[in-house]
């Protein structure tokens, strides 16, 4: 319903972080065991999306 009001990059960030939220939910319920790969994968997704968001806004303002 609200997707039409989002910028495409913001929507992509929301979609890309879906596995992170699903893993967080699974960890909270005890369905997933902690591992180093969870932190590496979630951190890589998060940092990559933040970098895209920051650099895209800098390019569009010029």
Residue, then its C-alpha position, 0 to 999 in steps of 0.5 A: x500500500x505504501x510502497x508507491x510513496x517510497x524511493x526505489x532505493x529505500x524500498x530496496x533497503x527494506x527488501x534486502x534487510x528482510x533476511x536480517x529481520x527474519x534471522x533476528x526473529x528466529x534467534x528470538x524464538x530460539x529457532x536459529x543457533x548463533x554463529x559468526x556467519x550470522x553477524x558477518x552476513x547481517x553486518x554486510x547487508x546492513x553496511x552495504x545498504x547504508x553505503x548505497x543510501x549515502x552515496x546515492x543521495x550524495x550523487x543526486x544532490x549534485 
